[in-house]
Structure formats: C-alpha cells, structure tokens
Amino acid sequence: MSASLTQALEEPRQKVRIAWLELTCLPCGEVAGYIEDGRVVRPVYPGGIRLEQGRPRCGRCNALLFGGERGVATSRESIG
Ligand SMILES: [Zn+2]
C-alpha cells in the first residue's frame, strides 16, 4: 500500500464541499432537481430534468426551470 493511499484512507471526507442550486418548475410547483457544482445535473426523479440547448427544462411539462434556493453541502446526502 503506498503512502499516499494510506493518507487518503485515513483522511475523512471533510473537504468535500458541493455547491448546489435548486431547480424549480413553476407550472408543476415542484423541485425538479439540483445542480451540483454548477455542472452536475441531478434530478429528484428519473427524467425530471431535460437539458435543451444548455438550459434545464422540466421533464414533465417542458417549462424552463428556475433557480431556487442554493447552498453549500458537505456531503451529497445533505443537499436540499
Ligand atoms: Zn413542470
């Protein structure tokens, strides 16, 4: 086992910081998903977000999604 790997295992994931932005669909009145770190699109249900010409759209009604709440999470589980 190399020294760097040992260090990685012993060091907890405290440096993980995920900037997230909530994407809300106004017609549906629901949160469609989140954008993590400004590039990872993560819908709350499969197919909930479609990207069309770089813009996020609702997978149900095809409306443009609006950015809602935002924040910084220290783990993927604590987003939202
Ligand atoms: Zn919608």
PDB file of the backbone (N, CA, C, O) and the ligand in Angstrom, with CONECT records:
HET     ZN  A 101       1
ATOM      1  N   MET A   1       0.862  -1.205   0.000  1.00  0.00           N
ATOM      2  CA  MET A   1       0.000   0.000   0.000  1.00  0.00           C
ATOM      3  C   MET A   1       0.892   1.247   0.000  1.00  0.00           C
ATOM      4  O   MET A   1       1.793   1.367   0.830  1.00  0.00           O
ATOM      5  N   SER A   2       0.650   2.131  -0.889  1.00  0.00           N
ATOM      6  CA  SER A   2       1.504   3.304  -0.997  1.00  0.00           C
ATOM      7  C   SER A   2       1.182   4.323   0.096  1.00  0.00           C
ATOM      8  O   SER A   2       0.109   4.272   0.699  1.00  0.00           O
ATOM      9  N   ALA A   3       2.080   5.217   0.342  1.00  0.00           N
ATOM     10  CA  ALA A   3       1.895   6.202   1.399  1.00  0.00           C
ATOM     11  C   ALA A   3       0.719   7.128   1.100  1.00  0.00           C
ATOM     12  O   ALA A   3      -0.039   7.491   2.000  1.00  0.00           O
ATOM     13  N   SER A   4       0.576   7.502  -0.154  1.00  0.00           N
ATOM     14  CA  SER A   4      -0.491   8.436  -0.496  1.00  0.00           C
ATOM     15  C   SER A   4      -1.866   7.786  -0.329  1.00  0.00           C
ATOM     16  O   SER A   4      -2.825   8.444   0.074  1.00  0.00           O
ATOM     17  N   LEU A   5      -1.954   6.508  -0.638  1.00  0.00           N
ATOM     18  CA  LEU A   5      -3.231   5.818  -0.492  1.00  0.00           C
ATOM     19  C   LEU A   5      -3.604   5.701   0.985  1.00  0.00           C
ATOM     20  O   LEU A   5      -4.760   5.887   1.363  1.00  0.00           O
ATOM     21  N   THR A   6      -2.603   5.389   1.812  1.00  0.00           N
ATOM     22  CA  THR A   6      -2.838   5.300   3.252  1.00  0.00           C
ATOM     23  C   THR A   6      -3.375   6.626   3.785  1.00  0.00           C
ATOM     24  O   THR A   6      -4.300   6.663   4.596  1.00  0.00           O
ATOM     25  N   GLN A   7      -2.781   7.693   3.318  1.00  0.00           N
ATOM     26  CA  GLN A   7      -3.209   9.020   3.769  1.00  0.00           C
ATOM     27  C   GLN A   7      -4.648   9.292   3.335  1.00  0.00           C
ATOM     28  O   GLN A   7      -5.441   9.844   4.098  1.00  0.00           O
ATOM     29  N   ALA A   8      -4.971   8.904   2.117  1.00  0.00           N
ATOM     30  CA  ALA A   8      -6.314   9.155   1.604  1.00  0.00           C
ATOM     31  C   ALA A   8      -7.347   8.382   2.403  1.00  0.00           C
ATOM     32  O   ALA A   8      -8.457   8.865   2.625  1.00  0.00           O
ATOM     33  N   LEU A   9      -6.980   7.175   2.840  1.00  0.00           N
ATOM     34  CA  LEU A   9      -7.921   6.358   3.596  1.00  0.00           C
ATOM     35  C   LEU A   9      -8.125   6.907   5.003  1.00  0.00           C
ATOM     36  O   LEU A   9      -9.225   6.850   5.554  1.00  0.00           O
ATOM     37  N   GLU A  10      -7.063   7.430   5.564  1.00  0.00           N
ATOM     38  CA  GLU A  10      -7.167   7.907   6.936  1.00  0.00           C
ATOM     39  C   GLU A  10      -7.832   9.273   7.026  1.00  0.00           C
ATOM     40  O   GLU A  10      -8.396   9.639   8.058  1.00  0.00           O
ATOM     41  N   GLU A  11      -7.758  10.009   5.945  1.00  0.00           N
ATOM     42  CA  GLU A  11      -8.336  11.342   5.964  1.00  0.00           C
ATOM     43  C   GLU A  11      -9.830  11.269   5.636  1.00  0.00           C
ATOM     44  O   GLU A  11     -10.205  10.830   4.548  1.00  0.00           O
ATOM     45  N   PRO A  12     -10.657  11.685   6.544  1.00  0.00           N
ATOM     46  CA  PRO A  12     -12.096  11.661   6.267  1.00  0.00           C
ATOM     47  C   PRO A  12     -12.461  12.641   5.163  1.00  0.00           C
ATOM     48  O   PRO A  12     -11.669  13.499   4.774  1.00  0.00           O
ATOM     49  N   ARG A  13     -13.686  12.486   4.673  1.00  0.00           N
ATOM     50  CA  ARG A  13     -14.098  13.317   3.536  1.00  0.00           C
ATOM     51  C   ARG A  13     -14.608  14.679   3.993  1.00  0.00           C
ATOM     52  O   ARG A  13     -15.666  15.129   3.553  1.00  0.00           O
ATOM     53  N   GLN A  14     -13.865  15.329   4.868  1.00  0.00           N
ATOM     54  CA  GLN A  14     -14.384  16.604   5.381  1.00  0.00           C
ATOM     55  C   GLN A  14     -14.187  17.745   4.394  1.00  0.00           C
ATOM     56  O   GLN A  14     -14.808  18.799   4.524  1.00  0.00           O
ATOM     57  N   LYS A  15     -13.330  17.536   3.415  1.00  0.00           N
ATOM     58  CA  LYS A  15     -13.068  18.642   2.495  1.00  0.00           C
ATOM     59  C   LYS A  15     -14.048  18.697   1.338  1.00  0.00           C
ATOM     60  O   LYS A  15     -13.975  19.573   0.476  1.00  0.00           O
ATOM     61  N   VAL A  16     -14.965  17.744   1.340  1.00  0.00           N
ATOM     62  CA  VAL A  16     -15.953  17.741   0.270  1.00  0.00           C
ATOM     63  C   VAL A  16     -16.928  18.891   0.468  1.00  0.00           C
ATOM     64  O   VAL A  16     -17.599  18.978   1.496  1.00  0.00           O
ATOM     65  N   ARG A  17     -17.000  19.753  -0.505  1.00  0.00           N
ATOM     66  CA  ARG A  17     -17.972  20.847  -0.461  1.00  0.00           C
ATOM     67  C   ARG A  17     -18.671  20.907  -1.802  1.00  0.00           C
ATOM     68  O   ARG A  17     -18.045  21.122  -2.839  1.00  0.00           O
ATOM     69  N   ILE A  18     -19.966  20.716  -1.766  1.00  0.00           N
ATOM     70  CA  ILE A  18     -20.732  20.730  -3.005  1.00  0.00           C
ATOM     71  C   ILE A  18     -21.648  21.948  -3.008  1.00  0.00           C
ATOM     72  O   ILE A  18     -22.560  22.062  -2.188  1.00  0.00           O
ATOM     73  N   ALA A  19     -21.390  22.845  -3.933  1.00  0.00           N
ATOM     74  CA  ALA A  19     -22.293  23.977  -4.097  1.00  0.00           C
ATOM     75  C   ALA A  19     -23.496  23.509  -4.900  1.00  0.00           C
ATOM     76  O   ALA A  19     -23.352  22.974  -5.999  1.00  0.00           O
ATOM     77  N   TRP A  20     -24.685  23.715  -4.340  1.00  0.00           N
ATOM     78  CA  TRP A  20     -25.873  23.220  -5.031  1.00  0.00           C
ATOM     79  C   TRP A  20     -26.864  24.346  -5.274  1.00  0.00           C
ATOM     80  O   TRP A  20     -26.924  25.333  -4.541  1.00  0.00           O
ATOM     81  N   LEU A  21     -27.628  24.159  -6.320  1.00  0.00           N
ATOM     82  CA  LEU A  21     -28.680  25.108  -6.682  1.00  0.00           C
ATOM     83  C   LEU A  21     -29.937  24.317  -6.982  1.00  0.00           C
ATOM     84  O   LEU A  21     -29.930  23.376  -7.776  1.00  0.00           O
ATOM     85  N   GLU A  22     -31.014  24.717  -6.331  1.00  0.00           N
ATOM     86  CA  GLU A  22     -32.290  24.054  -6.520  1.00  0.00           C
ATOM     87  C   GLU A  22     -32.918  24.496  -7.838  1.00  0.00           C
ATOM     88  O   GLU A  22     -32.890  25.680  -8.172  1.00  0.00           O
ATOM     89  N   LEU A  23     -33.476  23.564  -8.578  1.00  0.00           N
ATOM     90  CA  LEU A  23     -34.174  23.902  -9.818  1.00  0.00           C
ATOM     91  C   LEU A  23     -35.659  23.622  -9.638  1.00  0.00           C
ATOM     92  O   LEU A  23     -36.071  22.492  -9.377  1.00  0.00           O
ATOM     93  N   THR A  24     -36.452  24.678  -9.782  1.00  0.00           N
ATOM     94  CA  THR A  24     -37.882  24.566  -9.529  1.00  0.00           C
ATOM     95  C   THR A  24     -38.680  24.784 -10.802  1.00  0.00           C
ATOM     96  O   THR A  24     -38.357  25.654 -11.610  1.00  0.00           O
ATOM     97  N   CYS A  25     -39.731  23.981 -10.976  1.00  0.00           N
ATOM     98  CA  CYS A  25     -40.649  24.180 -12.092  1.00  0.00           C
ATOM     99  C   CYS A  25     -41.874  24.920 -11.574  1.00  0.00           C
ATOM    100  O   CYS A  25     -42.572  24.433 -10.685  1.00  0.00           O
ATOM    101  N   LEU A  26     -42.132  26.094 -12.131  1.00  0.00           N
ATOM    102  CA  LEU A  26     -43.267  26.889 -11.657  1.00  0.00           C
ATOM    103  C   LEU A  26     -44.613  26.239 -11.981  1.00  0.00           C
ATOM    104  O   LEU A  26     -45.452  26.128 -11.087  1.00  0.00           O
ATOM    105  N   PRO A  27     -44.857  25.800 -13.231  1.00  0.00           N
ATOM    106  CA  PRO A  27     -46.150  25.172 -13.536  1.00  0.00           C
ATOM    107  C   PRO A  27     -46.433  23.940 -12.680  1.00  0.00           C
ATOM    108  O   PRO A  27     -47.564  23.738 -12.238  1.00  0.00           O
ATOM    109  N   CYS A  28     -45.415  23.118 -12.446  1.00  0.00           N
ATOM    110  CA  CYS A  28     -45.612  21.918 -11.630  1.00  0.00           C
ATOM    111  C   CYS A  28     -45.607  22.250 -10.141  1.00  0.00           C
ATOM    112  O   CYS A  28     -46.168  21.516  -9.328  1.00  0.00           O
ATOM    113  N   GLY A  29     -44.967  23.364  -9.797  1.00  0.00           N
ATOM    114  CA  GLY A  29     -44.881  23.736  -8.396  1.00  0.00           C
ATOM    115  C   GLY A  29     -44.020  22.783  -7.593  1.00  0.00           C
ATOM    116  O   GLY A  29     -44.236  22.583  -6.398  1.00  0.00           O
ATOM    117  N   GLU A  30     -43.054  22.208  -8.256  1.00  0.00           N
ATOM    118  CA  GLU A  30     -42.212  21.231  -7.562  1.00  0.00           C
ATOM    119  C   GLU A  30     -40.743  21.476  -7.861  1.00  0.00           C
ATOM    120  O   GLU A  30     -40.383  22.098  -8.861  1.00  0.00           O
ATOM    121  N   VAL A  31     -39.921  20.978  -6.981  1.00  0.00           N
ATOM    122  CA  VAL A  31     -38.481  20.978  -7.224  1.00  0.00           C
ATOM    123  C   VAL A  31     -38.164  19.826  -8.167  1.00  0.00           C
ATOM    124  O   VAL A  31     -38.455  18.665  -7.879  1.00  0.00           O
ATOM    125  N   ALA A  32     -37.560  20.173  -9.301  1.00  0.00           N
ATOM    126  CA  ALA A  32     -37.245  19.129 -10.287  1.00  0.00           C
ATOM    127  C   ALA A  32     -35.919  18.453  -9.990  1.00  0.00           C
ATOM    128  O   ALA A  32     -35.717  17.283 -10.317  1.00  0.00           O
ATOM    129  N   GLY A  33     -35.018  19.200  -9.366  1.00  0.00           N
ATOM    130  CA  GLY A  33     -33.726  18.597  -9.056  1.00  0.00           C
ATOM    131  C   GLY A  33     -32.735  19.654  -8.624  1.00  0.00           C
ATOM    132  O   GLY A  33     -33.104  20.766  -8.248  1.00  0.00           O
ATOM    133  N   TYR A  34     -31.490  19.290  -8.686  1.00  0.00           N
ATOM    134  CA  TYR A  34     -30.437  20.178  -8.221  1.00  0.00           C
ATOM    135  C   TYR A  34     -29.279  20.190  -9.208  1.00  0.00           C
ATOM    136  O   TYR A  34     -29.037  19.213  -9.917  1.00  0.00           O
ATOM    137  N   ILE A  35     -28.578  21.296  -9.241  1.00  0.00           N
ATOM    138  CA  ILE A  35     -27.325  21.362  -9.973  1.00  0.00           C
ATOM    139  C   ILE A  35     -26.206  21.408  -8.943  1.00  0.00           C
ATOM    140  O   ILE A  35     -26.192  22.258  -8.053  1.00  0.00           O
ATOM    141  N   GLU A  36     -25.295  20.503  -9.078  1.00  0.00           N
ATOM    142  CA  GLU A  36     -24.178  20.434  -8.140  1.00  0.00           C
ATOM    143  C   GLU A  36     -22.926  20.991  -8.781  1.00  0.00           C
ATOM    144  O   GLU A  36     -22.558  20.625  -9.898  1.00  0.00           O
ATOM    145  N   ASP A  37     -22.277  21.890  -8.046  1.00  0.00           N
ATOM    146  CA  ASP A  37     -21.028  22.490  -8.517  1.00  0.00           C
ATOM    147  C   ASP A  37     -21.184  23.162  -9.880  1.00  0.00           C
ATOM    148  O   ASP A  37     -20.213  23.299 -10.624  1.00  0.00           O
ATOM    149  N   GLY A  38     -22.396  23.576 -10.199  1.00  0.00           N
ATOM    150  CA  GLY A  38     -22.628  24.305 -11.434  1.00  0.00           C
ATOM    151  C   GLY A  38     -22.503  23.486 -12.700  1.00  0.00           C
ATOM    152  O   GLY A  38     -22.495  24.040 -13.798  1.00  0.00           O
ATOM    153  N   ARG A  39     -22.405  22.164 -12.562  1.00  0.00           N
ATOM    154  CA  ARG A  39     -22.256  21.380 -13.786  1.00  0.00           C
ATOM    155  C   ARG A  39     -22.937  20.022 -13.716  1.00  0.00           C
ATOM    156  O   ARG A  39     -23.316  19.470 -14.749  1.00  0.00           O
ATOM    157  N   VAL A  40     -23.097  19.474 -12.516  1.00  0.00           N
ATOM    158  CA  VAL A  40     -23.725  18.159 -12.410  1.00  0.00           C
ATOM    159  C   VAL A  40     -25.221  18.330 -12.180  1.00  0.00           C
ATOM    160  O   VAL A  40     -25.641  18.880 -11.162  1.00  0.00           O
ATOM    161  N   VAL A  41     -26.020  17.859 -13.129  1.00  0.00           N
ATOM    162  CA  VAL A  41     -27.467  17.963 -13.009  1.00  0.00           C
ATOM    163  C   VAL A  41     -28.003  16.682 -12.377  1.00  0.00           C
ATOM    164  O   VAL A  41     -27.785  15.579 -12.879  1.00  0.00           O
ATOM    165  N   ARG A  42     -28.706  16.858 -11.266  1.00  0.00           N
ATOM    166  CA  ARG A  42     -29.219  15.680 -10.567  1.00  0.00           C
ATOM    167  C   ARG A  42     -30.721  15.836 -10.310  1.00  0.00           C
ATOM    168  O   ARG A  42     -31.120  16.501  -9.354  1.00  0.00           O
ATOM    169  N   PRO A  43     -31.543  15.231 -11.149  1.00  0.00           N
ATOM    170  CA  PRO A  43     -32.996  15.314 -10.950  1.00  0.00           C
ATOM    171  C   PRO A  43     -33.436  14.528  -9.723  1.00  0.00           C
ATOM    172  O   PRO A  43     -32.777  13.564  -9.335  1.00  0.00           O
ATOM    173  N   VAL A  44     -34.555  14.936  -9.105  1.00  0.00           N
ATOM    174  CA  VAL A  44     -35.034  14.226  -7.923  1.00  0.00           C
ATOM    175  C   VAL A  44     -35.772  12.950  -8.322  1.00  0.00           C
ATOM    176  O   VAL A  44     -35.913  12.038  -7.507  1.00  0.00           O
ATOM    177  N   TYR A  45     -36.235  12.879  -9.546  1.00  0.00           N
ATOM    178  CA  TYR A  45     -36.805  11.635 -10.049  1.00  0.00           C
ATOM    179  C   TYR A  45     -36.289  11.442 -11.469  1.00  0.00           C
ATOM    180  O   TYR A  45     -35.952  12.414 -12.145  1.00  0.00           O
ATOM    181  N   PRO A  46     -36.224  10.197 -11.924  1.00  0.00           N
ATOM    182  CA  PRO A  46     -35.609   9.920 -13.234  1.00  0.00           C
ATOM    183  C   PRO A  46     -36.291  10.695 -14.349  1.00  0.00           C
ATOM    184  O   PRO A  46     -37.516  10.678 -14.466  1.00  0.00           O
ATOM    185  N   GLY A  47     -35.504  11.368 -15.159  1.00  0.00           N
ATOM    186  CA  GLY A  47     -36.044  12.125 -16.280  1.00  0.00           C
ATOM    187  C   GLY A  47     -36.662  13.447 -15.881  1.00  0.00           C
ATOM    188  O   GLY A  47     -37.336  14.084 -16.691  1.00  0.00           O
ATOM    189  N   GLY A  48     -36.446  13.868 -14.661  1.00  0.00           N
ATOM    190  CA  GLY A  48     -37.080  15.079 -14.159  1.00  0.00           C
ATOM    191  C   GLY A  48     -36.529  16.355 -14.779  1.00  0.00           C
ATOM    192  O   GLY A  48     -37.197  17.389 -14.787  1.00  0.00           O
ATOM    193  N   ILE A  49     -35.317  16.279 -15.296  1.00  0.00           N
ATOM    194  CA  ILE A  49     -34.690  17.448 -15.898  1.00  0.00           C
ATOM    195  C   ILE A  49     -34.173  17.079 -17.276  1.00  0.00           C
ATOM    196  O   ILE A  49     -33.463  16.089 -17.451  1.00  0.00           O
ATOM    197  N   ARG A  50     -34.546  17.897 -18.251  1.00  0.00           N
ATOM    198  CA  ARG A  50     -34.005  17.718 -19.595  1.00  0.00           C
ATOM    199  C   ARG A  50     -33.196  18.946 -19.944  1.00  0.00           C
ATOM    200  O   ARG A  50     -33.616  20.071 -19.673  1.00  0.00           O
ATOM    201  N   LEU A  51     -32.054  18.740 -20.534  1.00  0.00           N
ATOM    202  CA  LEU A  51     -31.237  19.875 -20.960  1.00  0.00           C
ATOM    203  C   LEU A  51     -31.508  20.146 -22.439  1.00  0.00           C
ATOM    204  O   LEU A  51     -31.364  19.272 -23.294  1.00  0.00           O
ATOM    205  N   GLU A  52     -31.900  21.371 -22.701  1.00  0.00           N
ATOM    206  CA  GLU A  52     -32.182  21.762 -24.075  1.00  0.00           C
ATOM    207  C   GLU A  52     -31.381  23.013 -24.374  1.00  0.00           C
ATOM    208  O   GLU A  52     -31.630  24.072 -23.798  1.00  0.00           O
ATOM    209  N   GLN A  53     -30.427  22.892 -25.267  1.00  0.00           N
ATOM    210  CA  GLN A  53     -29.526  23.995 -25.601  1.00  0.00           C
ATOM    211  C   GLN A  53     -28.902  24.579 -24.332  1.00  0.00           C
ATOM    212  O   GLN A  53     -28.774  25.794 -24.182  1.00  0.00           O
ATOM    213  N   GLY A  54     -28.526  23.694 -23.443  1.00  0.00           N
ATOM    214  CA  GLY A  54     -27.827  24.112 -22.240  1.00  0.00           C
ATOM    215  C   GLY A  54     -28.728  24.647 -21.148  1.00  0.00           C
ATOM    216  O   GLY A  54     -28.251  25.009 -20.072  1.00  0.00           O
ATOM    217  N   ARG A  55     -30.041  24.702 -21.410  1.00  0.00           N
ATOM    218  CA  ARG A  55     -30.955  25.199 -20.383  1.00  0.00           C
ATOM    219  C   ARG A  55     -31.751  24.044 -19.796  1.00  0.00           C
ATOM    220  O   ARG A  55     -32.208  23.163 -20.524  1.00  0.00           O
ATOM    221  N   PRO A  56     -31.914  24.050 -18.494  1.00  0.00           N
ATOM    222  CA  PRO A  56     -32.671  22.973 -17.862  1.00  0.00           C
ATOM    223  C   PRO A  56     -34.176  23.155 -18.042  1.00  0.00           C
ATOM    224  O   PRO A  56     -34.721  24.234 -17.806  1.00  0.00           O
ATOM    225  N   ARG A  57     -34.831  22.078 -18.464  1.00  0.00           N
ATOM    226  CA  ARG A  57     -36.285  22.116 -18.635  1.00  0.00           C
ATOM    227  C   ARG A  57     -36.929  20.993 -17.850  1.00  0.00           C
ATOM    228  O   ARG A  57     -36.311  19.961 -17.589  1.00  0.00           O
ATOM    229  N   CYS A  58     -38.170  21.208 -17.480  1.00  0.00           N
ATOM    230  CA  CYS A  58     -38.918  20.223 -16.722  1.00  0.00           C
ATOM    231  C   CYS A  58     -39.203  18.996 -17.585  1.00  0.00           C
ATOM    232  O   CYS A  58     -39.649  19.118 -18.726  1.00  0.00           O
ATOM    233  N   GLY A  59     -38.941  17.817 -17.031  1.00  0.00           N
ATOM    234  CA  GLY A  59     -39.188  16.582 -17.763  1.00  0.00           C
ATOM    235  C   GLY A  59     -40.668  16.274 -17.909  1.00  0.00           C
ATOM    236  O   GLY A  59     -41.042  15.451 -18.744  1.00  0.00           O
ATOM    237  N   ARG A  60     -41.518  16.913 -17.119  1.00  0.00           N
ATOM    238  CA  ARG A  60     -42.963  16.658 -17.174  1.00  0.00           C
ATOM    239  C   ARG A  60     -43.668  17.602 -18.144  1.00  0.00           C
ATOM    240  O   ARG A  60     -44.373  17.166 -19.054  1.00  0.00           O
ATOM    241  N   CYS A  61     -43.464  18.909 -17.931  1.00  0.00           N
ATOM    242  CA  CYS A  61     -44.251  19.874 -18.692  1.00  0.00           C
ATOM    243  C   CYS A  61     -43.389  20.695 -19.651  1.00  0.00           C
ATOM    244  O   CYS A  61     -43.909  21.539 -20.380  1.00  0.00           O
ATOM    245  N   ASN A  62     -42.090  20.458 -19.657  1.00  0.00           N
ATOM    246  CA  ASN A  62     -41.174  21.106 -20.593  1.00  0.00           C
ATOM    247  C   ASN A  62     -40.981  22.592 -20.332  1.00  0.00           C
ATOM    248  O   ASN A  62     -40.416  23.285 -21.178  1.00  0.00           O
ATOM    249  N   ALA A  63     -41.426  23.098 -19.207  1.00  0.00           N
ATOM    250  CA  ALA A  63     -41.208  24.503 -18.883  1.00  0.00           C
ATOM    251  C   ALA A  63     -39.762  24.719 -18.451  1.00  0.00           C
ATOM    252  O   ALA A  63     -39.096  23.802 -17.970  1.00  0.00           O
ATOM    253  N   LEU A  64     -39.292  25.949 -18.631  1.00  0.00           N
ATOM    254  CA  LEU A  64     -37.951  26.279 -18.155  1.00  0.00           C
ATOM    255  C   LEU A  64     -37.912  26.198 -16.630  1.00  0.00           C
ATOM    256  O   LEU A  64     -38.838  26.635 -15.947  1.00  0.00           O
ATOM    257  N   LEU A  65     -36.845  25.645 -16.122  1.00  0.00           N
ATOM    258  CA  LEU A  65     -36.707  25.548 -14.668  1.00  0.00           C
ATOM    259  C   LEU A  65     -36.007  26.784 -14.125  1.00  0.00           C
ATOM    260  O   LEU A  65     -35.117  27.345 -14.763  1.00  0.00           O
ATOM    261  N   PHE A  66     -36.428  27.195 -12.936  1.00  0.00           N
ATOM    262  CA  PHE A  66     -35.857  28.380 -12.316  1.00  0.00           C
ATOM    263  C   PHE A  66     -34.998  27.992 -11.126  1.00  0.00           C
ATOM    264  O   PHE A  66     -35.301  27.053 -10.391  1.00  0.00           O
ATOM    265  N   GLY A  67     -33.931  28.734 -10.962  1.00  0.00           N
ATOM    266  CA  GLY A  67     -33.069  28.500  -9.816  1.00  0.00           C
ATOM    267  C   GLY A  67     -33.753  28.979  -8.553  1.00  0.00           C
ATOM    268  O   GLY A  67     -34.261  30.099  -8.497  1.00  0.00           O
ATOM    269  N   GLY A  68     -33.764  28.141  -7.556  1.00  0.00           N
ATOM    270  CA  GLY A  68     -34.384  28.499  -6.285  1.00  0.00           C
ATOM    271  C   GLY A  68     -33.333  28.672  -5.215  1.00  0.00           C
ATOM    272  O   GLY A  68     -32.392  29.453  -5.356  1.00  0.00           O
ATOM    273  N   GLU A  69     -33.511  27.937  -4.157  1.00  0.00           N
ATOM    274  CA  GLU A  69     -32.568  28.028  -3.055  1.00  0.00           C
ATOM    275  C   GLU A  69     -31.215  27.463  -3.459  1.00  0.00           C
ATOM    276  O   GLU A  69     -31.109  26.596  -4.326  1.00  0.00           O
ATOM    277  N   ARG A  70     -30.193  27.979  -2.806  1.00  0.00           N
ATOM    278  CA  ARG A  70     -28.861  27.467  -3.048  1.00  0.00           C
ATOM    279  C   ARG A  70     -28.107  27.376  -1.738  1.00  0.00           C
ATOM    280  O   ARG A  70     -28.482  27.976  -0.731  1.00  0.00           O
ATOM    281  N   GLY A  71     -27.047  26.616  -1.785  1.00  0.00           N
ATOM    282  CA  GLY A  71     -26.264  26.466  -0.568  1.00  0.00           C
ATOM    283  C   GLY A  71     -25.028  25.639  -0.843  1.00  0.00           C
ATOM    284  O   GLY A  71     -24.737  25.278  -1.983  1.00  0.00           O
ATOM    285  N   VAL A  72     -24.315  25.351   0.216  1.00  0.00           N
ATOM    286  CA  VAL A  72     -23.128  24.516   0.113  1.00  0.00           C
ATOM    287  C   VAL A  72     -23.296  23.352   1.069  1.00  0.00           C
ATOM    288  O   VAL A  72     -23.547  23.535   2.260  1.00  0.00           O
ATOM    289  N   ALA A  73     -23.154  22.158   0.529  1.00  0.00           N
ATOM    290  CA  ALA A  73     -23.298  20.962   1.353  1.00  0.00           C
ATOM    291  C   ALA A  73     -21.937  20.296   1.535  1.00  0.00           C
ATOM    292  O   ALA A  73     -21.044  20.417   0.697  1.00  0.00           O
ATOM    293  N   THR A  74     -21.811  19.597   2.643  1.00  0.00           N
ATOM    294  CA  THR A  74     -20.551  18.896   2.879  1.00  0.00           C
ATOM    295  C   THR A  74     -20.655  17.435   2.478  1.00  0.00           C
ATOM    296  O   THR A  74     -19.667  16.701   2.502  1.00  0.00           O
ATOM    297  N   SER A  75     -21.847  17.023   2.113  1.00  0.00           N
ATOM    298  CA  SER A  75     -21.995  15.675   1.578  1.00  0.00           C
ATOM    299  C   SER A  75     -23.183  15.669   0.638  1.00  0.00           C
ATOM    300  O   SER A  75     -24.059  16.529   0.727  1.00  0.00           O
ATOM    301  N   ARG A  76     -23.214  14.707  -0.257  1.00  0.00           N
ATOM    302  CA  ARG A  76     -24.287  14.615  -1.232  1.00  0.00           C
ATOM    303  C   ARG A  76     -25.637  14.400  -0.550  1.00  0.00           C
ATOM    304  O   ARG A  76     -26.674  14.842  -1.046  1.00  0.00           O
ATOM    305  N   GLU A  77     -25.609  13.711   0.599  1.00  0.00           N
ATOM    306  CA  GLU A  77     -26.868  13.388   1.279  1.00  0.00           C
ATOM    307  C   GLU A  77     -27.519  14.615   1.902  1.00  0.00           C
ATOM    308  O   GLU A  77     -28.726  14.623   2.142  1.00  0.00           O
ATOM    309  N   SER A  78     -26.725  15.655   2.167  1.00  0.00           N
ATOM    310  CA  SER A  78     -27.284  16.805   2.874  1.00  0.00           C
ATOM    311  C   SER A  78     -27.700  17.912   1.933  1.00  0.00           C
ATOM    312  O   SER A  78     -27.979  19.025   2.379  1.00  0.00           O
ATOM    313  N   ILE A  79     -27.747  17.636   0.646  1.00  0.00           N
ATOM    314  CA  ILE A  79     -28.184  18.656  -0.322  1.00  0.00           C
ATOM    315  C   ILE A  79     -29.685  18.833  -0.237  1.00  0.00           C
ATOM    316  O   ILE A  79     -30.439  17.868  -0.116  1.00  0.00           O
ATOM    317  N   GLY A  80     -30.101  20.085  -0.301  1.00  0.00           N
ATOM    318  CA  GLY A  80     -31.519  20.361  -0.399  1.00  0.00           C
ATOM    319  C   GLY A  80     -32.191  20.736   0.894  1.00  0.00           C
ATOM    320  O   GLY A  80     -33.395  20.989   0.914  1.00  0.00           O
TER     321      GLY A  80
HETATM  322 ZN    ZN A 101     -43.025  21.132 -14.887  1.00  0.00          ZN2+
END
